[in-house]
Structure formats: structure tokens, C-alpha cells
Amino acid sequence: PVPAAREARYRPRVGHELIFGLRPEHIREGRGDIPPGMAAFEARLDVVEPMGMETMVYFLVDGVEVCGRVDPAAAGTVGEPMRLVADVNQMHLIDPRTELVV
């Protein structure tokens, strides 16, 4: 879902090729109820990288590698699905021709 505050800005770009950008810290483990502005999804983990106070999880979305940052206690297992949530209020859409944020 697109944040309501950005709908008008993004509407003219419907149907155009865009790159979706989201930093790893804006993708985390899904626990309990999903707060507004978050989008829940499930991903099969390709890499689980413990980093001490956090764990990086890597997975594919339409053939593109994506990274999320999760609590080590919640990190899943390679090859298994994990419920994650993305803070879409932090998303960026990028024009691939100009490399500028829309």
C-alpha cells in the first residue's frame, strides 16, 4: 500500500517503470498486530546473518535480493518462510532513467 500522503505525488507515475527502495532497518520481523503504515508479507530466507545485536535476513522479491534487519531472537532459518513487515511510510520510488527519487 502507498502511504496516503504520497498518493498524489505517485499517481502520475502509474504504469511507468520505477524502482522501489526501502532500507533494511525498515523491514523487520512481523509480530502481533500490524500497525498502520506497515505492510506484512512472508519471505523464504536465503541468508541469515547474525550481527550481534541484530540479524540481517536476505530474501528474493521478484528475483531481486532484499535485506531486512530483525531481532536475533526472531530470526528465522535459511530456506524457511518468515513473516516480515515493511514500513511503507519510509519507501522511496526512484525513476530508473534519472535515478532521482519521485
C-alpha positions in Angstrom: 0.0 0.0 0.0 1.1 3.5 -0.8 1.0 6.0 2.1 -1.9 8.3 1.6 0.3 11.4 1.9 2.2 10.2 -1.3 -0.7 9.1 -3.5 -1.0 12.4 -5.3 2.8 12.6 -6.0 2.9 9.0 -7.3 -0.3 9.0 -9.3 1.2 10.5 -12.5 3.8 7.6 -12.5 1.2 4.8 -12.6 2.2 2.5 -15.4 5.8 3.7 -15.6 8.8 1.7 -14.6 10.0 2.6 -11.2 12.5 1.2 -8.6 11.1 0.6 -5.2 13.5 1.5 -2.4 13.4 0.6 1.3 16.3 0.4 3.8 16.9 -2.8 5.7 16.0 -1.1 9.0 12.5 -0.5 7.6 11.9 -4.3 7.2 11.6 -6.2 10.4 10.1 -9.3 11.9 6.3 -9.4 12.0 4.9 -9.8 15.5 1.3 -9.5 16.6 -0.9 -6.8 15.1 0.4 -4.8 12.2 0.4 -1.1 12.9 -0.9 1.4 10.3 1.7 2.2 7.7 3.2 -1.3 7.8 2.7 -4.0 5.1 3.0 -7.6 6.2 4.4 -10.3 3.9 6.1 -13.7 4.0 9.5 -14.4 2.5 11.6 -17.5 2.2 15.0 -16.7 3.7 18.1 -17.2 1.6 20.7 -15.9 4.1 20.5 -15.3 7.8 23.5 -13.2 9.0 23.8 -12.7 12.8 25.5 -9.4 13.6 25.4 -9.3 17.4 22.5 -7.0 18.5 20.7 -7.5 15.2 20.4 -10.1 12.4 20.3 -9.4 8.7 17.9 -11.6 6.7 18.2 -11.8 2.9 15.4 -13.0 0.6 14.2 -12.5 -3.0 11.3 -10.4 -4.3 10.7 -11.0 -8.0 14.3 -12.1 -8.4 15.8 -9.1 -6.6 17.7 -9.6 -3.4 16.2 -7.7 -0.4 17.6 -7.3 3.1 15.8 -6.8 6.3 17.1 -6.2 9.9 15.4 -8.3 12.6 15.8 -9.1 16.3 18.2 -12.0 16.7 15.7 -13.9 18.8 13.1 -13.6 16.0 15.5 -14.5 13.1 14.3 -17.4 11.0 16.1 -20.3 9.4 17.6 -20.4 5.9 15.1 -22.0 3.5 12.1 -21.4 5.7 9.5 -18.7 5.4 9.5 -15.8 7.8 6.7 -13.2 8.4 8.1 -9.7 7.9 6.7 -6.2 7.9 7.8 -3.2 5.9 7.3 0.4 7.0 5.9 1.7 3.7 6.0 5.3 5.2 9.7 5.1 4.6 9.6 3.8 1.0 11.0 5.6 -2.0 10.2 5.3 -5.6 13.1 6.1 -8.0 13.0 6.9 -11.7 15.5 4.5 -13.3 16.2 6.9 -16.2 17.2 9.8 -14.0 18.0 7.9 -10.8 16.0 10.6 -8.9 13.5 10.0 -6.1 10.0 10.6 -7.4 
